[in-house]
């Protein structure tokens, strides 16, 4: 991650939801927080593309909503939306 940020000058990454383990979306595992904190520490913004409506967790939906209001992490439905957020 440091190489991508400092040698390549990349400050934004787009990831498809399917590339992440389901544990990422189970907030009790704290995996999402640990991973996202690494991106924030390196100054890399992240957009995750996918359909998140199938997750029943209210906590996850609240997390997605709050993330989308910020400047570091976005949950979006398609590539166009990801590119627009990361502009």
C-alpha positions as protocol buffer text, in pm:
chain_id: "A"
residue {
  index: 1
  type: UNK
  ca { x: 0 y: 0 z: 0 }
}
residue {
  index: 2
  type: UNK
  ca { x: 284 y: 238 z: 81 }
}
residue {
  index: 3
  type: UNK
  ca { x: 441 y: 166 z: -257 }
}
residue {
  index: 4
  type: UNK
  ca { x: 117 y: 246 z: -438 }
}
residue {
  index: 5
  type: UNK
  ca { x: 80 y: 570 z: -245 }
}
residue {
  index: 6
  type: UNK
  ca { x: 431 y: 706 z: -241 }
}
residue {
  index: 7
  type: UNK
  ca { x: 603 y: 560 z: -546 }
}
residue {
  index: 8
  type: UNK
  ca { x: 309 y: 557 z: -785 }
}
residue {
  index: 9
  type: UNK
  ca { x: 140 y: 866 z: -640 }
}
residue {
  index: 10
  type: UNK
  ca { x: -196 y: 689 z: -625 }
}
residue {
  index: 11
  type: UNK
  ca { x: -435 y: 832 z: -368 }
}
residue {
  index: 12
  type: UNK
  ca { x: -751 y: 640 z: -461 }
}
residue {
  index: 13
  type: UNK
  ca { x: -838 y: 274 z: -515 }
}
residue {
  index: 14
  type: UNK
  ca { x: -1155 y: 110 z: -642 }
}
residue {
  index: 15
  type: UNK
  ca { x: -1238 y: -242 z: -523 }
}
residue {
  index: 16
  type: UNK
  ca { x: -1529 y: -466 z: -620 }
}
residue {
  index: 17
  type: UNK
  ca { x: -1730 y: -604 z: -329 }
}
residue {
  index: 18
  type: UNK
  ca { x: -1665 y: -959 z: -447 }
}
residue {
  index: 19
  type: UNK
  ca { x: -1291 y: -910 z: -389 }
}
residue {
  index: 20
  type: UNK
  ca { x: -1355 y: -875 z: -15 }
}
residue {
  index: 21
  type: UNK
  ca { x: -1427 y: -1154 z: 229 }
}
residue {
  index: 22
  type: UNK
  ca { x: -1777 y: -1160 z: 377 }
}
residue {
  index: 23
  type: UNK
  ca { x: -1614 y: -1100 z: 717 }
}
residue {
  index: 24
  type: UNK
  ca { x: -1545 y: -745 z: 599 }
}
residue {
  index: 25
  type: UNK
  ca { x: -1920 y: -680 z: 602 }
}
residue {
  index: 26
  type: UNK
  ca { x: -1972 y: -836 z: 947 }
}
residue {
  index: 27
  type: UNK
  ca { x: -1880 y: -539 z: 1164 }
}
residue {
  index: 28
  type: UNK
  ca { x: -1844 y: -760 z: 1472 }
}
residue {
  index: 29
  type: UNK
  ca { x: -1522 y: -901 z: 1324 }
}
residue {
  index: 30
  type: UNK
  ca { x: -1369 y: -548 z: 1317 }
}
residue {
  index: 31
  type: UNK
  ca { x: -1198 y: -644 z: 990 }
}
residue {
  index: 32
  type: UNK
  ca { x: -1350 y: -351 z: 800 }
}
residue {
  index: 33
  type: UNK
  ca { x: -1224 y: -103 z: 1058 }
}
residue {
  index: 34
  type: UNK
  ca { x: -873 y: -248 z: 1057 }
}
residue {
  index: 35
  type: UNK
  ca { x: -847 y: -242 z: 678 }
}
residue {
  index: 36
  type: UNK
  ca { x: -1002 y: 102 z: 635 }
}
residue {
  index: 37
  type: UNK
  ca { x: -772 y: 249 z: 899 }
}
residue {
  index: 38
  type: UNK
  ca { x: -470 y: 138 z: 692 }
}
residue {
  index: 39
  type: UNK
  ca { x: -604 y: 321 z: 388 }
}
residue {
  index: 40
  type: UNK
  ca { x: -672 y: 634 z: 592 }
}
residue {
  index: 41
  type: UNK
  ca { x: -325 y: 622 z: 749 }
}
residue {
  index: 42
  type: UNK
  ca { x: -165 y: 615 z: 403 }
}
residue {
  index: 43
  type: UNK
  ca { x: -394 y: 888 z: 269 }
}
residue {
  index: 44
  type: UNK
  ca { x: -563 y: 658 z: 19 }
}
residue {
  index: 45
  type: UNK
  ca { x: -934 y: 701 z: -51 }
}
residue {
  index: 46
  type: UNK
  ca { x: -1129 y: 382 z: -119 }
}
residue {
  index: 47
  type: UNK
  ca { x: -1445 y: 312 z: -316 }
}
residue {
  index: 48
  type: UNK
  ca { x: -1613 y: -27 z: -292 }
}
residue {
  index: 49
  type: UNK
  ca { x: -1845 y: -119 z: -579 }
}
residue {
  index: 50
  type: UNK
  ca { x: -2138 y: -352 z: -529 }
}
residue {
  index: 51
  type: UNK
  ca { x: -2492 y: -413 z: -415 }
}
residue {
  index: 52
  type: UNK
  ca { x: -2503 y: -386 z: -38 }
}
residue {
  index: 53
  type: UNK
  ca { x: -2881 y: -408 z: 1 }
}
residue {
  index: 54
  type: UNK
  ca { x: -2872 y: -782 z: 77 }
}
residue {
  index: 55
  type: UNK
  ca { x: -2706 y: -734 z: 413 }
}
residue {
  index: 56
  type: UNK
  ca { x: -2963 y: -731 z: 694 }
}
residue {
  index: 57
  type: UNK
  ca { x: -2742 y: -552 z: 949 }
}
residue {
  index: 58
  type: UNK
  ca { x: -2867 y: -207 z: 1044 }
}
residue {
  index: 59
  type: UNK
  ca { x: -2523 y: -132 z: 1186 }
}
residue {
  index: 60
  type: UNK
  ca { x: -2366 y: -206 z: 847 }
}
residue {
  index: 61
  type: UNK
  ca { x: -2617 y: 11 z: 664 }
}
residue {
  index: 62
  type: UNK
  ca { x: -2549 y: 293 z: 911 }
}
residue {
  index: 63
  type: UNK
  ca { x: -2174 y: 244 z: 859 }
}
residue {
  index: 64
  type: UNK
  ca { x: -2218 y: 261 z: 481 }
}
residue {
  index: 65
  type: UNK
  ca { x: -2429 y: 576 z: 511 }
}
residue {
  index: 66
  type: UNK
  ca { x: -2179 y: 749 z: 740 }
}
residue {
  index: 67
  type: UNK
  ca { x: -1884 y: 643 z: 523 }
}
residue {
  index: 68
  type: UNK
  ca { x: -2049 y: 791 z: 216 }
}
residue {
  index: 69
  type: UNK
  ca { x: -2078 y: 1125 z: 398 }
}
residue {
  index: 70
  type: UNK
  ca { x: -1704 y: 1137 z: 463 }
}
residue {
  index: 71
  type: UNK
  ca { x: -1395 y: 1184 z: 249 }
}
residue {
  index: 72
  type: UNK
  ca { x: -1214 y: 850 z: 269 }
}
residue {
  index: 73
  type: UNK
  ca { x: -1450 y: 558 z: 204 }
}
residue {
  index: 74
  type: UNK
  ca { x: -1741 y: 519 z: -34 }
}
residue {
  index: 75
  type: UNK
  ca { x: -1982 y: 234 z: -100 }
}
residue {
  index: 76
  type: UNK
  ca { x: -2124 y: 278 z: -450 }
}
residue {
  index: 77
  type: UNK
  ca { x: -2319 y: 73 z: -702 }
}
residue {
  index: 78
  type: UNK
  ca { x: -2103 y: 109 z: -1013 }
}
residue {
  index: 79
  type: UNK
  ca { x: -1771 y: 219 z: -1160 }
}
residue {
  index: 80
  type: UNK
  ca { x: -1905 y: 555 z: -1277 }
}
residue {
  index: 81
  type: UNK
  ca { x: -2020 y: 644 z: -926 }
}
residue {
  index: 82
  type: UNK
  ca { x: -1684 y: 532 z: -782 }
}
residue {
  index: 83
  type: UNK
  ca { x: -1490 y: 748 z: -1026 }
}
residue {
  index: 84
  type: UNK
  ca { x: -1714 y: 1045 z: -951 }
}
residue {
  index: 85
  type: UNK
  ca { x: -1668 y: 1010 z: -573 }
}
residue {
  index: 86
  type: UNK
  ca { x: -1291 y: 970 z: -602 }
}
residue {
  index: 87
  type: UNK
  ca { x: -1268 y: 1234 z: -877 }
}
